[in-house]
C-alpha cells in the first residue's frame, strides 16, 4: 500500500497553491468572482498561505442554488479562495487515498467513470452467467440522500485511521465542518452533524473515503466477488437469488449502524438481467443495453434547446456505449 510521505507544511507551499490555481482556472477564466480573485492573485495566495501556515484559516460561507440533472439537487458553491484550497487538497491527497480503494469503485476516479463501470458490469454478467447459459441475479441498491446523510463525525473518525499528520487532519476537518445541514421539524430547526456539499471537489474524494469502508466490508468480510459501486449506487451479481437475499440484511445493518446511512426503500431490487436492470443511465439486458427513458428525454430536450454541433457530438459519444442506432439517427 502507498504510504503518505507529505507533511502539512509540504502540502501548503506557495508553489503548490499556484499549481492548484492553474488547475482550478480551467474553464473558469471569464467568471466574475475568478477575475476579481486573479486581479490580486499573489496577495490572495500569500494571505491564504499565511492563514494555513498559522492555522488561522476559516472556511467561508456557501452560495446555494438548485439544478435538475435529471432530479432536483441543491448545489453549494464556496468562495474562490476556498475552492482553490479544495483543489490543493484534492491535488495532494488524491493518489494516497485512491491507492487504498478497491478496483471496482468507479466514481470520481482517474481512468474509471461510468463507461468503465458498465463495461465491467457486462464482463461480470458473462462470468456469472457462463456466457448467458445460466440465470444471473442482480441485487441493485441505492443509498437515500447520500451526500446529505454523510455523518461528519464518522468521516473524521475514518480519516484519523489513515497515515496523515495531525495538521493535515485539522485542515480536512475545517473543510468537512464548513457545511451545516439544518433539519426542520415544525417550528424548530435543529443543527445536525450531517452532510457534505455537492459542489465541493473535496466532497468527491471524501465520499469515496467514506464508502471505502463499505467496499472493504463487502470484499473482506462478506467476501462478495462480483460487486461494483459508483457513488451511492451499487450492484452485486450471483447465480443464486437466495445468496443475495441473505446479503441484504447484513448490508443494511452495516450501513445503518456503522456509517449511519440507509438504503433507499424504493430503489432496492433483486432481478435477472433478462428483465432489464437499470444501472448508471442504461437499462442492461443479456445481449444489449438501451438508454434509460428519462436520460433519453433529457438528452433530446437539451439538443432542442442547444442544437450546436458540440452538444450533439457529446451525446453521440455517449450513445456509442450502447444500442442506440435510432437515437443517433435522430440527432
PLY file of the C-alpha trace (Angstrom):
ply
format ascii 1.0
element vertex 331
property float x
property float y
property float z
element edge 330
property int vertex1
property int vertex2
end_header
0.00 0.00 0.00
1.23 3.51 -0.81
2.50 5.42 2.21
1.71 9.11 2.62
5.06 10.89 2.71
3.92 14.52 2.59
3.61 16.63 5.71
1.20 19.51 6.19
3.98 22.05 5.56
4.88 20.32 2.28
1.25 20.44 1.15
0.52 24.15 1.74
3.51 25.71 -0.04
3.18 28.78 -2.26
4.35 26.73 -5.24
1.64 24.11 -4.76
-1.02 26.76 -4.24
-0.03 28.27 -7.59
-0.19 24.84 -9.26
-3.62 24.30 -7.73
-4.68 27.71 -9.06
-3.74 26.73 -12.62
-5.81 23.57 -12.27
-8.73 25.47 -10.75
-8.63 28.09 -13.50
-9.60 25.69 -16.29
-12.90 26.77 -17.93
-13.41 29.47 -15.27
-11.34 32.37 -16.55
-14.31 34.53 -17.54
-16.28 34.21 -14.33
-16.62 37.41 -12.33
-15.51 36.04 -8.96
-12.48 34.38 -10.56
-11.48 37.59 -12.38
-11.67 39.54 -9.11
-9.54 36.98 -7.28
-6.97 36.90 -10.08
-6.69 40.70 -10.13
-4.82 40.40 -6.81
-3.68 36.83 -7.25
-0.35 36.89 -5.39
-1.79 38.90 -2.50
-4.61 36.38 -2.21
-2.24 33.42 -2.48
0.07 34.82 0.24
-2.89 35.61 2.51
-4.23 32.08 2.15
-0.77 30.60 2.70
-0.28 32.63 5.89
-3.66 31.55 7.24
-2.81 27.93 6.51
0.70 28.20 7.94
-0.54 29.83 11.14
-3.62 27.57 11.25
-5.90 30.59 11.38
-7.72 29.53 8.21
-11.51 29.63 8.38
-13.70 28.34 5.57
-16.15 30.86 4.13
-19.88 30.62 3.52
-21.58 28.84 0.62
-23.99 30.08 -2.02
-26.78 27.59 -2.67
-28.59 27.07 -5.98
-30.76 24.34 -7.48
-30.26 22.22 -10.58
-32.20 19.39 -12.23
-29.83 16.76 -13.61
-32.15 14.89 -14.01
-33.62 15.02 -10.50
-33.63 18.22 -8.41
-30.41 18.78 -6.47
-29.12 21.62 -4.34
-25.55 22.67 -5.13
-23.46 24.65 -2.65
-20.75 26.85 -4.12
-17.82 28.00 -1.99
-15.79 31.18 -2.50
-12.91 31.19 -4.99
-10.44 31.23 -2.08
-11.95 28.11 -0.56
-12.32 26.34 -3.89
-8.62 26.97 -4.53
-7.89 25.21 -1.25
-10.19 22.34 -2.25
-8.13 21.89 -5.42
-4.92 21.89 -3.40
-6.23 19.22 -1.03
-7.52 17.09 -3.90
-4.27 17.52 -5.84
-2.14 16.46 -2.87
-4.24 13.68 -1.32
-5.98 12.01 -4.27
-3.25 9.48 -5.12
-2.77 8.47 -1.50
-6.45 7.76 -0.89
-7.02 6.28 -4.34
-4.34 3.67 -3.66
-6.49 2.38 -0.77
-9.68 1.92 -2.80
-10.87 -1.35 -4.31
-10.65 -1.91 -8.06
-14.41 -1.92 -8.64
-15.16 1.53 -7.22
-15.71 3.78 -10.26
-16.96 7.21 -9.22
-14.68 10.27 -9.48
-11.50 8.29 -10.06
-8.85 8.66 -12.75
-9.30 6.14 -15.58
-12.60 4.93 -14.12
-16.05 6.51 -14.67
-19.48 5.35 -15.82
-18.39 3.75 -19.09
-15.75 1.61 -17.37
-18.34 0.65 -14.74
-21.00 -0.50 -17.20
-18.42 -2.44 -19.22
-17.24 -4.12 -16.03
-20.89 -4.91 -15.24
-21.23 -6.68 -18.59
-17.99 -8.56 -18.00
-19.16 -9.78 -14.60
-22.52 -10.84 -16.03
-20.78 -13.01 -18.62
-18.72 -14.70 -15.92
-21.64 -15.34 -13.55
-23.98 -16.49 -16.33
-21.32 -18.60 -18.04
-21.79 -16.57 -21.25
-25.54 -16.34 -20.77
-26.10 -20.07 -20.34
-27.20 -19.74 -16.69
-29.50 -17.37 -14.83
-27.72 -14.36 -13.34
-29.40 -12.48 -10.48
-28.55 -8.87 -9.65
-29.02 -7.08 -6.35
-29.23 -3.36 -7.12
-29.14 -0.79 -4.30
-29.17 2.98 -3.94
-28.39 5.00 -0.79
-31.02 7.50 0.28
-29.98 11.19 0.13
-26.34 10.17 0.02
-24.44 13.47 0.33
-26.95 14.94 2.76
-26.63 11.99 5.14
-22.85 11.60 5.35
-22.06 11.72 9.08
-19.21 14.16 9.53
-18.02 12.74 12.86
-17.88 9.25 11.38
-15.96 10.62 8.38
-13.39 12.31 10.61
-13.01 9.12 12.65
-12.35 7.18 9.43
-9.77 9.76 8.31
-7.98 9.55 11.66
-7.06 5.93 10.91
-5.10 6.91 7.79
-1.41 7.78 7.90
-1.95 11.56 7.97
-0.33 14.06 10.34
-2.47 15.96 12.83
-2.26 19.26 10.94
-3.49 17.66 7.72
-6.38 16.12 9.67
-7.10 19.57 11.12
-7.28 21.04 7.61
-9.61 18.30 6.39
-11.74 18.93 9.47
-12.03 22.62 8.59
-13.41 21.72 5.15
-15.69 18.96 6.46
-17.18 21.14 9.21
-17.67 24.12 6.90
-21.01 22.75 5.79
-24.04 22.65 8.08
-27.34 20.97 7.33
-30.44 22.35 9.00
-33.13 19.86 9.88
-36.57 21.49 10.11
-39.09 20.00 12.49
-42.29 22.06 12.62
-41.34 25.29 14.41
-37.75 24.39 15.24
-34.57 23.96 13.26
-32.00 21.61 14.75
-28.39 21.70 13.65
-27.20 18.20 12.87
-23.79 16.81 12.16
-24.58 15.50 8.69
-23.94 16.37 5.08
-21.25 17.27 2.58
-21.79 19.93 -0.10
-22.36 18.60 -3.61
-20.37 21.48 -5.11
-17.02 20.80 -3.40
-14.27 18.98 -5.27
-13.12 17.61 -1.91
-16.55 16.04 -1.37
-15.98 13.73 -4.35
-12.85 12.39 -2.69
-14.24 12.28 0.85
-17.36 10.30 -0.05
-15.13 7.68 -1.65
-13.10 7.56 1.57
-16.38 7.15 3.47
-17.77 4.43 1.22
-14.42 2.65 1.02
-15.29 1.35 4.49
-18.34 -0.34 2.98
-16.35 -1.56 -0.05
-13.81 -3.21 2.25
-16.62 -4.77 4.31
-18.15 -6.22 1.15
-14.85 -7.63 -0.12
-13.06 -8.63 3.11
-15.87 -9.55 5.49
-18.65 -10.76 3.21
-16.24 -11.99 0.51
-18.51 -10.72 -2.29
-16.81 -11.48 -5.59
-18.97 -9.67 -8.15
-19.57 -6.19 -6.74
-19.46 -2.76 -8.41
-20.04 0.63 -6.77
-20.45 4.01 -8.41
-21.02 6.72 -5.75
-24.24 5.71 -3.96
-25.29 3.05 -6.50
-24.01 -0.49 -6.24
-24.76 -3.89 -7.73
-23.94 -7.46 -6.75
-24.20 -10.34 -9.21
-24.68 -14.01 -8.33
-26.26 -17.12 -9.81
-28.10 -17.77 -6.51
-31.02 -15.48 -5.65
-31.04 -16.78 -2.06
-27.42 -15.68 -1.58
-28.36 -12.10 -2.50
-31.44 -12.18 -0.25
-29.25 -13.24 2.66
-26.75 -10.45 1.94
-29.32 -7.67 2.11
-29.90 -7.59 5.91
-26.12 -7.70 6.51
-25.67 -4.76 4.13
-28.45 -2.84 5.86
-27.04 -3.48 9.32
-23.55 -2.32 8.36
-24.69 0.84 6.58
-27.12 1.79 9.35
-25.04 1.02 12.41
-21.55 1.95 11.24
-21.92 4.59 8.53
-25.31 5.99 9.61
-26.71 5.88 6.08
-29.68 3.98 4.70
-30.73 2.24 1.53
-33.50 3.90 -0.47
-36.50 1.58 0.12
-37.89 2.22 -3.39
-34.59 1.58 -5.16
-33.59 -1.85 -3.88
-34.44 -4.89 -6.01
-33.28 -8.36 -6.97
-33.97 -9.34 -10.56
-32.49 -11.12 -13.55
-30.71 -9.28 -16.31
-33.22 -10.73 -18.78
-35.88 -8.50 -17.22
-33.71 -5.39 -17.64
-31.52 -3.79 -14.93
-31.32 -0.01 -14.71
-27.75 0.93 -13.78
-25.89 4.20 -14.41
-28.25 5.63 -17.01
-28.59 2.45 -19.09
-31.06 -0.42 -18.93
-29.00 -3.60 -19.28
-30.08 -6.85 -20.92
-28.05 -10.01 -21.59
-27.04 -9.04 -25.13
-27.55 -5.29 -25.29
-28.24 -2.13 -23.31
-30.51 0.81 -24.05
-30.56 4.34 -22.74
-32.83 4.93 -19.76
-36.06 6.64 -20.86
-35.58 9.65 -18.57
-31.99 10.09 -19.81
-33.17 9.89 -23.44
-35.87 12.53 -22.87
-33.42 14.86 -21.13
-30.91 14.43 -23.95
-33.43 15.20 -26.70
-34.73 18.23 -24.78
-31.23 19.64 -24.35
-30.43 19.16 -28.02
-33.62 21.03 -28.98
-32.63 23.86 -26.62
-28.98 23.85 -27.70
-28.64 22.37 -31.23
-24.94 23.27 -31.53
-22.62 20.76 -33.15
-20.52 20.42 -29.96
-23.58 19.45 -27.93
-24.65 16.83 -30.48
-21.15 15.36 -30.66
-21.08 15.00 -26.89
-24.30 12.97 -26.89
-23.20 10.93 -29.89
-20.15 9.97 -27.85
-22.43 8.81 -25.03
-24.63 6.77 -27.36
-21.66 4.79 -28.70
-21.64 2.87 -25.43
-24.98 1.17 -26.02
-27.57 0.08 -28.58
-28.90 3.43 -29.73
-28.86 3.42 -33.54
-32.27 5.08 -33.86
-31.33 7.80 -31.39
-28.09 8.52 -33.26
-30.11 8.95 -36.45
-32.48 11.37 -34.67
-29.56 13.51 -33.50
0 1
1 2
2 3
3 4
4 5
5 6
6 7
7 8
8 9
9 10
10 11
11 12
12 13
13 14
14 15
15 16
16 17
17 18
18 19
19 20
20 21
21 22
22 23
23 24
24 25
25 26
26 27
27 28
28 29
29 30
30 31
31 32
32 33
33 34
34 35
35 36
36 37
37 38
38 39
39 40
40 41
41 42
42 43
43 44
44 45
45 46
46 47
47 48
48 49
49 50
50 51
51 52
52 53
53 54
54 55
55 56
56 57
57 58
58 59
59 60
60 61
61 62
62 63
63 64
64 65
65 66
66 67
67 68
68 69
69 70
70 71
71 72
72 73
73 74
74 75
75 76
76 77
77 78
78 79
79 80
80 81
81 82
82 83
83 84
84 85
85 86
86 87
87 88
88 89
89 90
90 91
91 92
92 93
93 94
94 95
95 96
96 97
97 98
98 99
99 100
100 101
101 102
102 103
103 104
104 105
105 106
106 107
107 108
108 109
109 110
110 111
111 112
112 113
113 114
114 115
115 116
116 117
117 118
118 119
119 120
120 121
121 122
122 123
123 124
124 125
125 126
126 127
127 128
128 129
129 130
130 131
131 132
132 133
133 134
134 135
135 136
136 137
137 138
138 139
139 140
140 141
141 142
142 143
143 144
144 145
145 146
146 147
147 148
148 149
149 150
150 151
151 152
152 153
153 154
154 155
155 156
156 157
157 158
158 159
159 160
160 161
161 162
162 163
163 164
164 165
165 166
166 167
167 168
168 169
169 170
170 171
171 172
172 173
173 174
174 175
175 176
176 177
177 178
178 179
179 180
180 181
181 182
182 183
183 184
184 185
185 186
186 187
187 188
188 189
189 190
190 191
191 192
192 193
193 194
194 195
195 196
196 197
197 198
198 199
199 200
200 201
201 202
202 203
203 204
204 205
205 206
206 207
207 208
208 209
209 210
210 211
211 212
212 213
213 214
214 215
215 216
216 217
217 218
218 219
219 220
220 221
221 222
222 223
223 224
224 225
225 226
226 227
227 228
228 229
229 230
230 231
231 232
232 233
233 234
234 235
235 236
236 237
237 238
238 239
239 240
240 241
241 242
242 243
243 244
244 245
245 246
246 247
247 248
248 249
249 250
250 251
251 252
252 253
253 254
254 255
255 256
256 257
257 258
258 259
259 260
260 261
261 262
262 263
263 264
264 265
265 266
266 267
267 268
268 269
269 270
270 271
271 272
272 273
273 274
274 275
275 276
276 277
277 278
278 279
279 280
280 281
281 282
282 283
283 284
284 285
285 286
286 287
287 288
288 289
289 290
290 291
291 292
292 293
293 294
294 295
295 296
296 297
297 298
298 299
299 300
300 301
301 302
302 303
303 304
304 305
305 306
306 307
307 308
308 309
309 310
310 311
311 312
312 313
313 314
314 315
315 316
316 317
317 318
318 319
319 320
320 321
321 322
322 323
323 324
324 325
325 326
326 327
327 328
328 329
329 330
